[in-house]
């Protein structure tokens, strides 16, 4: 089944730097900063020669991995009418993702990860054109009945965009998957997220912090109660602990193997792609979780989203 992903289109740049590099640029090491495109330009100019670049943003990462697993994927987002936007389109197409890209006068958004030798990450994001996606202008062909709509929760900065997407998906008879995408967003837009999850989502993905923001308590204490009013499947990603999901009051957990991460960029997005590929193939929840974890393992062992497609499909075949 096709996965139609929509979210912020960000061009990912992953760079391995010295320990004091981020602080030399005025950023607190290990933090996440959202800045303007003009402010990120001097950062990019000072990056070491070898950086890993690819089309990114959460929904695009999920589409890329889903396509790499051998399934149909599409992505809708807003880029700038610039060289970076062209590079975004070329990279997405190279991985077999059908693109529904809009373009505007703002520059293409940038996601920059600075990774030190001991694995600390400093994230710098210049959203650029990404937040200006026009949900009403996405072609009707994107909303196909035989596809699943996957929404990146970062779009919740404009709730109207999210609910327009949901309305169009419902009209087309699509099922909906949501990635909550951030603690700060989940806290600020809690009511909108809870309504979306309870009324429209067949699958919801979140990490522990995001779950706490929405449920008001920890996973172990509140997952079962939270799920009672949710008709779909709730999946909580718990990093090195693994993942847990609940459906119709039944809780399933899956542990992960201890693996040192080269770069965790997109690990949660990769997990969602693996989980959904298994779910849409009719696999039981335990296998969906195992495949999600296995795909995420593949993602964290490479810089950016440079996952080997052959190895990824072998890992999937061993589980399915």
Residue frames relative to the residue before (quaternion, step in Angstrom):
aa qw qx qy qz dx dy dz
X 1.0000 0.0000 0.0000 0.0000 0.00 0.00 0.00
X 0.4963 -0.6753 0.4675 0.2813 3.55 -1.07 0.78
X 0.2170 -0.7442 0.6185 0.1284 3.55 -1.15 0.75
X 0.1375 -0.7971 0.5868 0.0364 3.56 -0.56 1.22
X 0.0892 -0.8440 0.5286 -0.0137 3.56 -0.18 1.34
X 0.0147 -0.7970 0.6038 -0.0092 3.57 -0.99 0.81
X 0.2970 0.7516 -0.5407 0.2336 3.56 -0.90 0.94
X 0.7304 -0.3807 0.3166 0.4705 3.53 -1.31 -0.32
X 0.2714 -0.7472 0.5880 0.1492 3.56 -0.83 1.05
X 0.0860 0.7970 -0.5867 0.1148 3.56 -0.40 1.26
X 0.3431 -0.7167 0.5634 0.2263 3.57 -0.93 0.84
X 0.2925 -0.7981 0.5096 0.1333 3.56 -0.52 1.24
X 0.0130 -0.7606 0.6491 -0.0057 3.55 -1.03 0.90
X 0.0502 -0.7961 0.6028 -0.0158 3.58 -0.56 1.19
X 0.0040 0.8185 -0.5705 0.0676 3.55 -0.66 1.15
X 0.2891 -0.7413 0.5832 0.1636 3.58 -0.94 0.94
X 0.0371 -0.8453 0.5257 -0.0875 3.52 -0.46 1.31
X 0.6131 -0.5232 0.4347 0.4017 3.56 -1.33 0.14
X 0.7119 -0.5081 0.2897 0.3887 3.56 -1.22 0.58
X 0.7752 0.3596 -0.1904 0.4832 3.60 0.91 -0.85
X 0.3592 0.7723 -0.4746 0.2220 3.60 1.25 0.14
X 0.6788 0.4950 -0.3072 0.4470 3.60 0.80 -0.98
X 0.6806 0.4873 -0.3002 0.4574 3.59 0.88 -0.90
X 0.6148 0.5500 -0.3524 0.4420 3.58 1.11 -0.59
X 0.6792 0.4539 -0.2735 0.5078 3.56 1.28 -0.41
X 0.5952 -0.5996 0.3498 0.4048 3.57 1.30 0.00
X 0.5846 0.5624 -0.3781 0.4460 3.59 1.25 0.29
X 0.4707 -0.6523 0.5123 0.3008 3.55 -1.10 0.72
X 0.4708 -0.6992 0.4588 0.2810 3.57 -0.65 1.10
X 0.8048 0.2657 -0.2168 0.4845 3.57 -0.94 0.93
X 0.5929 0.5852 -0.3570 0.4226 3.58 1.28 -0.02
X 0.3267 -0.6829 0.5991 0.2608 3.53 -1.39 -0.05
X 0.0563 -0.8092 0.5848 -0.0112 3.57 -0.77 1.06
X 0.1825 -0.7484 0.6286 0.1073 3.56 -1.02 0.85
X 0.0538 0.8176 -0.5619 0.1131 3.55 -0.50 1.22
X 0.6185 -0.5410 0.4096 0.3963 3.56 -1.29 0.08
X 0.6507 -0.5090 0.3812 0.4149 3.55 -1.28 0.29
X 0.6243 0.5386 -0.3439 0.4493 3.60 1.01 -0.73
X 0.6763 0.4971 -0.2915 0.4589 3.57 1.04 -0.76
X 0.6833 0.4821 -0.3043 0.4561 3.60 1.07 -0.57
X 0.5116 0.6776 -0.4146 0.3275 3.60 1.16 -0.45
X 0.6893 0.4500 -0.3148 0.4724 3.68 0.82 -0.77
X 0.5758 0.5642 -0.3783 0.4550 3.59 1.18 -0.48
X 0.6800 0.4907 -0.2844 0.4647 3.56 0.85 -0.98
X 0.6393 0.5444 -0.3267 0.4339 3.57 1.05 -0.75
X 0.7340 0.4241 -0.2301 0.4779 3.57 1.14 -0.59
X 0.4296 0.7099 -0.4698 0.3013 3.61 1.21 0.02
X 0.5770 -0.5704 0.4466 0.3772 3.59 -1.13 0.59
X 0.7041 -0.5184 0.2966 0.3840 3.54 -1.19 0.57
X 0.7748 0.3189 -0.1844 0.5139 3.60 0.91 -0.85
X 0.1334 0.7586 -0.6235 0.1341 3.54 -0.49 1.24
X 0.3684 -0.7184 0.5480 0.2189 3.56 -1.16 0.61
X 0.0649 -0.8350 0.5443 -0.0478 3.56 -0.56 1.22
X 0.1772 0.7799 -0.5846 0.1363 3.56 -0.99 0.83
X 0.6094 -0.4983 0.4554 0.4159 3.53 -1.33 0.26
X 0.0680 0.8375 -0.5347 0.0902 3.56 -0.77 1.00
X 0.3457 0.6379 -0.6326 0.2710 3.48 -1.38 -0.37
X 0.6603 -0.5775 0.3010 0.3741 3.58 -1.00 0.78
X 0.7097 0.4582 -0.2779 0.4574 3.59 0.75 -0.99
X 0.6394 0.5096 -0.3321 0.4703 3.58 1.04 -0.71
X 0.6171 0.5390 -0.3465 0.4567 3.59 1.01 -0.74
X 0.6573 0.5045 -0.3068 0.4683 3.56 0.96 -0.86
X 0.6464 0.5146 -0.3182 0.4650 3.58 0.95 -0.85
X 0.6470 0.5397 -0.3104 0.4402 3.57 0.97 -0.91
X 0.6954 0.4564 -0.2784 0.4801 3.58 0.88 -0.93
X 0.6233 0.5390 -0.3383 0.4543 3.59 0.99 -0.80
X 0.6617 0.4832 -0.2967 0.4905 3.59 0.99 -0.85
X 0.6441 0.5314 -0.3211 0.4468 3.60 1.02 -0.79
X 0.6308 0.5189 -0.3244 0.4771 3.56 1.22 -0.49
X 0.6185 -0.5935 0.3213 0.4025 3.57 1.29 -0.03
X 0.6032 0.5624 -0.3512 0.4433 3.58 1.26 0.29
X 0.5907 -0.5771 0.4289 0.3661 3.57 -1.29 0.24
X 0.0457 0.7962 -0.6007 0.0568 3.56 -0.89 0.96
X 0.0997 -0.7642 0.6348 0.0559 3.53 -1.19 0.67
X 0.1222 -0.7836 0.6042 0.0772 3.55 -1.24 0.46
X 0.0992 -0.7686 0.6302 0.0472 3.54 -1.05 0.89
X 0.2534 0.7586 -0.5671 0.1970 3.56 -0.87 0.97
X 0.4599 -0.6713 0.5150 0.2695 3.56 -1.36 0.14
X 0.0426 -0.7739 0.6318 0.0005 3.55 -0.90 1.01
X 0.5484 -0.5778 0.4708 0.3791 3.53 -1.31 -0.03
X 0.4923 -0.6147 0.5166 0.3360 3.56 -1.27 0.36
X 0.4592 0.6724 -0.4290 0.3912 3.55 0.63 1.21
X 0.7280 -0.4295 0.3004 0.4420 3.57 -1.30 0.05
X 0.6344 0.5271 -0.3350 0.4555 3.57 1.03 -0.73
X 0.6253 0.5251 -0.3301 0.4736 3.57 1.06 -0.71
X 0.6343 0.5158 -0.3209 0.4782 3.57 1.05 -0.75
X 0.6489 0.5124 -0.3107 0.4689 3.57 1.03 -0.83
X 0.6009 0.5570 -0.3433 0.4591 3.57 1.08 -0.76
X 0.6792 0.4934 -0.2839 0.4632 3.56 0.85 -1.01
X 0.6673 0.5112 -0.3059 0.4470 3.59 0.89 -0.91
X 0.6737 0.4973 -0.2994 0.4574 3.56 0.94 -0.88
X 0.6449 0.5162 -0.3200 0.4640 3.59 0.95 -0.85
X 0.6685 0.5050 -0.2950 0.4594 3.57 0.94 -0.89
X 0.6243 0.5608 -0.3336 0.4295 3.57 1.06 -0.78
X 0.7159 0.4058 -0.2454 0.5124 3.57 1.16 -0.54
X 0.5996 -0.6274 0.3381 0.3641 3.55 1.23 0.36
X 0.4734 0.6549 -0.4562 0.3726 3.59 1.21 0.41
X 0.3553 -0.7114 0.5671 0.2147 3.57 -0.84 1.00
X 0.1903 -0.8291 0.5197 0.0793 3.57 -0.63 1.09
X 0.1067 -0.7323 0.6709 0.0472 3.51 -1.20 0.83
X 0.1168 0.8449 -0.5069 0.1245 3.55 0.54 1.21
X 0.2173 -0.7197 0.6447 0.1385 3.52 -1.11 0.83
X 0.1823 -0.7819 0.5872 0.1031 3.59 -1.17 0.50
X 0.0302 -0.7896 0.6128 0.0055 3.54 -1.11 0.76
X 0.7017 -0.4911 0.3243 0.4016 3.57 -1.30 0.04
X 0.5534 0.5813 -0.4071 0.4360 3.61 1.20 -0.25
X 0.5408 -0.6191 0.4423 0.3587 3.63 -1.10 0.53
X 0.6106 -0.5421 0.4260 0.3897 3.57 -1.20 0.48
X 0.5125 -0.6732 0.4475 0.2897 3.57 -0.92 0.92
X 0.2230 -0.7749 0.5840 0.0932 3.55 -1.18 0.70
X 0.0936 -0.7298 0.6742 0.0633 3.54 -1.14 0.83
X 0.0234 -0.8175 0.5742 -0.0371 3.58 -0.53 1.18
X 0.0962 -0.7876 0.6081 0.0246 3.58 -0.77 1.08
X 0.1442 -0.7720 0.6169 0.0517 3.55 -0.78 1.11
X 0.0601 -0.8302 0.5536 -0.0238 3.57 -0.46 1.22
X 0.2992 -0.7746 0.5368 0.1493 3.57 -0.74 1.10
X 0.7007 -0.4711 0.3191 0.4304 3.62 -1.22 0.23
X 0.7177 0.4155 -0.2682 0.4902 3.62 1.08 -0.57
X 0.6446 -0.5923 0.2947 0.3832 3.58 1.27 0.33
X 0.4570 0.6681 -0.4723 0.3489 3.61 1.20 0.06
X 0.1850 -0.7938 0.5730 0.0860 3.58 -1.02 0.83
X 0.1130 -0.7299 0.6693 0.0808 3.50 -1.12 0.83
X 0.1687 -0.8073 0.5627 0.0564 3.58 -0.68 1.11
X 0.0294 -0.7790 0.6262 -0.0117 3.56 -0.89 1.00
X 0.0403 -0.8193 0.5709 -0.0352 3.55 -0.63 1.16
X 0.0679 -0.7390 0.6694 0.0330 3.53 -1.04 0.94
X 0.3150 -0.8176 0.4431 0.1898 3.63 -0.02 1.25
X 0.1465 -0.8353 0.5201 0.1015 3.59 1.11 -0.61
X 0.8542 -0.1098 0.1109 0.4959 3.56 -0.86 -1.05
X 0.5015 0.7339 -0.3993 0.2247 3.58 1.12 -0.71
X 0.7220 0.4611 -0.2955 0.4227 3.67 0.74 -0.87
X 0.6360 0.5763 -0.3221 0.3995 3.60 1.23 -0.26
X 0.2615 0.7789 -0.5219 0.2290 3.58 1.21 0.42
X 0.2252 -0.7556 0.6036 0.1185 3.56 -0.98 0.94
X 0.3091 -0.7956 0.4937 0.1667 3.57 -0.21 1.28
X 0.6424 0.5353 -0.3311 0.4373 3.60 1.11 -0.58
X 0.6865 0.4986 -0.2743 0.4527 3.58 1.21 -0.49
X 0.4723 0.6451 -0.4653 0.3797 3.61 1.22 -0.01
X 0.5076 -0.6790 0.4253 0.3169 3.63 -0.72 0.98
X 0.6072 -0.5915 0.4004 0.3480 3.55 -1.10 0.73
X 0.5939 0.5961 -0.3645 0.3988 3.60 1.11 -0.61
X 0.5585 0.5956 -0.3902 0.4256 3.60 1.21 -0.41
X 0.7229 0.4043 -0.2162 0.5169 3.57 1.10 -0.78
X 0.1062 0.8248 -0.5402 0.1289 3.55 0.44 1.26
X 0.5652 -0.6362 0.4098 0.3283 3.58 -0.94 0.88
X 0.7235 0.4286 -0.2446 0.4827 3.57 1.05 -0.73
X 0.6138 0.5081 -0.3593 0.4857 3.59 1.23 0.46
X 0.3538 -0.6843 0.5886 0.2450 3.54 -1.35 0.29
X 0.3213 -0.7363 0.5612 0.1991 3.58 -0.90 0.90
X 0.1059 -0.7839 0.6112 0.0250 3.57 -0.81 1.09
X 0.1223 -0.8260 0.5500 0.0127 3.57 -0.55 1.23
X 0.3331 -0.7092 0.5929 0.1858 3.53 -0.97 0.97
X 0.4620 -0.7335 0.4340 0.2451 3.57 -0.65 1.16
X 0.5171 0.6361 -0.4280 0.3805 3.60 1.19 -0.28
X 0.5625 0.5963 -0.3878 0.4216 3.58 1.21 -0.33
X 0.5185 0.6668 -0.4056 0.3493 3.59 1.25 -0.27
X 0.4656 0.6444 -0.4639 0.3907 3.60 1.24 -0.07
X 0.7359 0.1891 -0.1581 0.6306 3.55 1.31 -0.33
X 0.2476 -0.8229 0.4896 0.1479 3.63 0.20 1.25
X 0.5909 0.5798 -0.3723 0.4196 3.60 1.06 -0.66
X 0.6183 0.5457 -0.3409 0.4513 3.59 1.04 -0.76
X 0.6674 0.5110 -0.3009 0.4505 3.57 0.88 -0.98
X 0.7364 0.4248 -0.2598 0.4580 3.58 0.74 -0.96
X 0.5606 0.5438 -0.3981 0.4811 3.59 1.21 -0.27
X 0.6355 0.5213 -0.3174 0.4730 3.57 1.00 -0.82
X 0.6590 0.5118 -0.2994 0.4628 3.56 0.93 -0.93
X 0.6496 0.5208 -0.3157 0.4551 3.58 0.95 -0.87
X 0.6808 0.4781 -0.2954 0.4697 3.57 0.91 -0.89
X 0.6352 0.5169 -0.3327 0.4676 3.59 1.04 -0.71
X 0.6499 0.5145 -0.3187 0.4597 3.58 0.95 -0.84
X 0.6391 0.5269 -0.3216 0.4587 3.58 0.99 -0.81
X 0.7049 0.4501 -0.2573 0.4841 3.58 1.10 -0.73
X 0.4829 -0.6815 0.4284 0.3446 3.59 1.25 -0.20
X 0.3970 0.7245 -0.4695 0.3115 3.58 1.20 0.53
X 0.3861 -0.6337 0.6012 0.2965 3.51 -1.32 0.39
X 0.2908 -0.7825 0.5383 0.1161 3.56 -1.16 0.67
X 0.0994 -0.7485 0.6535 0.0525 3.54 -1.11 0.87
X 0.1236 -0.7991 0.5876 0.0301 3.56 -1.02 0.85
X 0.1379 -0.7222 0.6669 0.1208 3.52 -1.16 0.75
X 0.4414 -0.7402 0.4402 0.2520 3.58 -0.57 1.17
X 0.2805 -0.8692 0.3782 0.1510 3.58 1.25 -0.57
X 0.8418 -0.1299 0.0704 0.5192 3.65 1.01 -0.27
X 0.5442 -0.6373 0.4427 0.3188 3.59 -1.02 0.86
X 0.6629 0.5186 -0.3134 0.4397 3.57 0.87 -0.96
X 0.6687 0.4861 -0.2946 0.4793 3.58 0.97 -0.86
X 0.6451 0.5271 -0.3230 0.4491 3.58 0.98 -0.86
X 0.6537 0.5066 -0.3069 0.4711 3.57 1.06 -0.76
X 0.7055 0.4813 -0.2665 0.4467 3.56 0.86 -0.98
X 0.7959 0.2392 -0.1081 0.5455 3.58 1.00 -0.84
X 0.1107 0.8541 -0.5032 0.0709 3.55 1.11 0.69
X 0.6810 0.5018 -0.3113 0.4330 3.60 0.74 -0.98
X 0.6583 0.5073 -0.3129 0.4598 3.58 0.96 -0.87
X 0.6566 0.5077 -0.3132 0.4616 3.58 0.96 -0.85
X 0.6689 0.5016 -0.3123 0.4510 3.58 0.85 -0.93
X 0.6368 0.5166 -0.3258 0.4705 3.59 0.98 -0.77
X 0.6504 0.5250 -0.3044 0.4568 3.54 0.93 -0.93
X 0.6884 0.4896 -0.2793 0.4566 3.57 0.87 -1.00
X 0.7225 0.4604 -0.2571 0.4471 3.58 0.88 -0.92
X 0.7863 0.3680 -0.1773 0.4636 3.56 1.01 -0.72
X 0.8371 0.2691 -0.0934 0.4671 3.59 1.05 -0.61
X 0.7150 0.5152 -0.2708 0.3873 3.62 1.02 -0.65
X 0.3292 -0.7149 0.5860 0.1930 3.53 -0.99 0.91
X 0.7792 0.0711 -0.0370 0.6216 3.58 1.19 -0.62
X 0.0341 -0.7748 0.6308 0.0245 3.56 -1.05 0.79
X 0.1420 -0.7844 0.6018 0.0495 3.56 -0.89 1.03
X 0.1602 0.7735 -0.6031 0.1106 3.57 -0.97 0.87
X 0.4120 -0.6583 0.5445 0.3169 3.56 -1.26 0.24
X 0.7451 -0.4284 0.2582 0.4411 3.58 -1.27 0.10
X 0.6474 0.5218 -0.3265 0.4494 3.59 0.93 -0.85
X 0.6585 0.5054 -0.3051 0.4667 3.56 0.97 -0.86
X 0.6210 0.5350 -0.3395 0.4614 3.57 1.05 -0.75
X 0.6459 0.5194 -0.3177 0.4607 3.58 0.93 -0.90
X 0.6389 0.5348 -0.3249 0.4475 3.59 0.98 -0.84
X 0.7365 0.4204 -0.2310 0.4770 3.59 0.98 -0.82
X 0.7634 0.3814 -0.1957 0.4832 3.58 0.98 -0.86
X 0.4079 -0.7361 0.4553 0.2907 3.58 1.20 -0.43
X 0.7594 0.2093 -0.1539 0.5965 3.59 1.27 0.24
X 0.6628 -0.5321 0.3602 0.3844 3.56 -1.29 0.23
X 0.6968 -0.4879 0.3358 0.4046 3.53 -1.31 0.37
X 0.6864 0.4949 -0.3020 0.4389 3.60 0.77 -0.99
X 0.7103 0.4622 -0.2605 0.4626 3.58 1.04 -0.75
X 0.8497 0.2749 -0.0682 0.4447 3.55 0.85 -0.96
X 0.4531 0.7227 -0.4546 0.2565 3.62 1.16 -0.23
X 0.6828 0.4918 -0.3053 0.4457 3.58 0.80 -0.95
X 0.6742 0.4894 -0.2994 0.4651 3.58 0.91 -0.91
X 0.6332 0.5391 -0.3297 0.4469 3.58 0.96 -0.87
X 0.7003 0.4997 -0.2717 0.4313 3.56 0.94 -0.91
X 0.5248 0.6656 -0.4112 0.3355 3.60 1.17 -0.43
X 0.7496 0.3491 -0.1967 0.5268 3.56 1.13 -0.67
X 0.6081 0.5216 -0.3489 0.4863 3.57 1.28 0.36
X 0.3241 -0.7834 0.4946 0.1916 3.63 -0.48 1.11
X 0.6973 0.4709 -0.2716 0.4672 3.58 1.16 -0.55
X 0.6330 -0.5141 0.4240 0.3940 3.54 -1.35 -0.26
X 0.1788 -0.7734 0.6029 0.0800 3.56 -0.87 1.01
X 0.0788 -0.7978 0.5978 -0.0007 3.56 -0.77 1.10
X 0.0955 -0.7881 0.6071 0.0356 3.57 -0.84 1.01
X 0.2584 -0.7610 0.5830 0.1195 3.55 -0.73 1.16
X 0.1143 -0.8415 0.5279 0.0051 3.58 -0.64 1.16
X 0.5569 -0.6477 0.3742 0.3611 3.58 1.11 0.80
X 0.8602 -0.0696 0.0482 0.5029 3.60 -0.83 -0.98
X 0.5757 0.5714 -0.3889 0.4368 3.62 1.23 -0.20
X 0.5652 -0.5683 0.4015 0.4432 3.57 1.11 -0.68
X 0.4985 -0.6259 0.4871 0.3499 3.57 -0.91 -0.88
X 0.1264 -0.7673 0.6246 0.0717 3.52 -1.26 0.52
X 0.0250 -0.7910 0.6107 0.0272 3.56 -1.10 0.65
X 0.1758 -0.7748 0.6004 0.0910 3.52 -1.24 0.47
X 0.0554 0.7756 -0.6248 0.0714 3.53 -1.04 0.88
X 0.8401 -0.0368 -0.0271 0.5405 3.56 -0.75 1.12
X 0.7263 -0.4493 0.2358 0.4638 3.57 1.00 0.86
X 0.6111 0.5415 -0.3508 0.4586 3.59 1.27 -0.10
X 0.1801 -0.8019 0.5660 0.0650 3.58 -0.69 1.15
X 0.0535 -0.7850 0.6171 -0.0104 3.54 -0.93 1.03
X 0.1163 -0.8008 0.5858 0.0453 3.57 -0.92 0.90
X 0.0617 -0.7784 0.6236 0.0379 3.55 -1.24 0.52
X 0.3120 -0.7612 0.5455 0.1604 3.55 -0.73 1.11
X 0.3021 -0.7263 0.5801 0.2115 3.57 -1.31 0.19
X 0.5175 -0.6182 0.4916 0.3292 3.52 -1.29 0.40
X 0.5020 -0.6454 0.4687 0.3342 3.61 -1.07 0.63
X 0.1071 0.7875 -0.5918 0.1349 3.56 -0.46 1.25
X 0.4023 -0.6976 0.5357 0.2542 3.56 -0.90 0.91
X 0.3439 -0.7694 0.5080 0.1780 3.55 -0.75 1.09
X 0.3483 -0.6931 0.5923 0.2178 3.54 -1.05 0.85
X 0.7671 -0.1486 0.1410 0.6079 3.55 0.97 -0.94
X 0.2611 -0.8092 0.5057 0.1459 3.63 -0.46 1.12
X 0.3360 0.7572 -0.5027 0.2472 3.62 1.24 0.12
X 0.8575 0.1402 -0.1164 0.4811 3.57 -0.81 1.01
X 0.3693 0.7528 -0.4893 0.2397 3.61 1.20 0.12
X 0.6752 0.4903 -0.2942 0.4659 3.59 0.93 -0.89
X 0.6246 0.5293 -0.3261 0.4727 3.57 1.11 -0.72
X 0.6476 0.5083 -0.3070 0.4775 3.56 1.02 -0.84
X 0.6021 0.5564 -0.3489 0.4542 3.57 1.04 -0.79
X 0.6674 0.5081 -0.3058 0.4505 3.59 0.85 -0.97
X 0.6412 0.5225 -0.3243 0.4590 3.59 0.99 -0.82
X 0.6737 0.4908 -0.2979 0.4654 3.57 0.92 -0.87
X 0.6519 0.5196 -0.3136 0.4547 3.55 0.91 -0.94
X 0.7082 0.4672 -0.2728 0.4537 3.58 0.79 -1.01
X 0.6117 0.5435 -0.3678 0.4418 3.60 1.01 -0.68
X 0.6668 0.4743 -0.2967 0.4923 3.58 1.06 -0.74
X 0.6525 0.5292 -0.3174 0.4397 3.58 0.93 -0.91
X 0.7104 0.4563 -0.2621 0.4674 3.57 0.93 -0.91
X 0.6261 0.4902 -0.3375 0.5037 3.56 1.32 -0.17
X 0.5759 -0.6361 0.3500 0.3758 3.57 1.32 0.08
X 0.3917 0.7382 -0.4703 0.2837 3.60 1.23 0.30
X 0.5416 -0.6014 0.4602 0.3651 3.61 -1.12 0.51
X 0.6985 -0.5109 0.3037 0.3986 3.56 -1.21 0.53
X 0.6230 0.5542 -0.3558 0.4220 3.60 0.94 -0.78
X 0.6803 0.4614 -0.2922 0.4888 3.59 0.96 -0.78
X 0.5970 0.5556 -0.3678 0.4467 3.58 1.04 -0.66
X 0.6639 0.4930 -0.2964 0.4777 3.57 0.95 -0.88
X 0.6574 0.5142 -0.3222 0.4468 3.59 0.90 -0.88
X 0.6773 0.4725 -0.3066 0.4733 3.57 0.92 -0.83
X 0.6015 0.5465 -0.3602 0.4580 3.58 1.02 -0.69
X 0.6735 0.4908 -0.2878 0.4718 3.58 0.90 -0.93
X 0.6704 0.5073 -0.3086 0.4450 3.58 0.91 -0.89
X 0.6526 0.4968 -0.3133 0.4786 3.59 0.99 -0.79
X 0.6309 0.5201 -0.3304 0.4715 3.59 1.01 -0.76
X 0.6014 0.5561 -0.3488 0.4555 3.60 1.07 -0.72
X 0.6423 0.5180 -0.3155 0.4686 3.55 1.00 -0.85
X 0.6701 0.5308 -0.2981 0.4246 3.57 0.97 -0.88
X 0.7204 0.4678 -0.2737 0.4327 3.60 0.86 -0.87
X 0.6446 0.5448 -0.3252 0.4267 3.58 1.22 -0.23
X 0.7165 0.3567 -0.2353 0.5513 3.57 1.31 0.04
X 0.5307 -0.6132 0.4600 0.3617 3.62 -1.14 0.44
X 0.8083 0.1541 -0.1391 0.5509 3.56 -1.03 0.77
X 0.6423 -0.4752 0.3843 0.4625 3.57 -0.90 -0.91
X 0.2739 0.7950 -0.4939 0.2215 3.56 1.08 0.78
X 0.1310 0.8270 -0.5310 0.1302 3.56 0.80 1.05
X 0.4296 -0.6820 0.5316 0.2602 3.56 -1.02 0.85
X 0.4016 -0.7575 0.4590 0.2328 3.57 -0.50 1.17
X 0.6275 0.5397 -0.3442 0.4433 3.59 1.02 -0.75
X 0.6800 0.4834 -0.2864 0.4710 3.55 0.89 -0.94
X 0.6237 0.5500 -0.3277 0.4486 3.55 1.07 -0.78
X 0.6996 0.4627 -0.2822 0.4656 3.58 0.86 -0.89
X 0.6004 0.5437 -0.3583 0.4644 3.59 1.12 -0.59
X 0.6451 0.5179 -0.3130 0.4666 3.55 1.00 -0.87
X 0.6582 0.5104 -0.3027 0.4633 3.57 0.99 -0.83
X 0.6541 0.5281 -0.3083 0.4452 3.56 0.97 -0.91
X 0.6352 0.5424 -0.3325 0.4379 3.58 1.06 -0.71
X 0.7113 0.4348 -0.2525 0.4912 3.59 1.15 -0.55
X 0.7327 0.3985 -0.2312 0.5009 3.57 0.97 -0.87
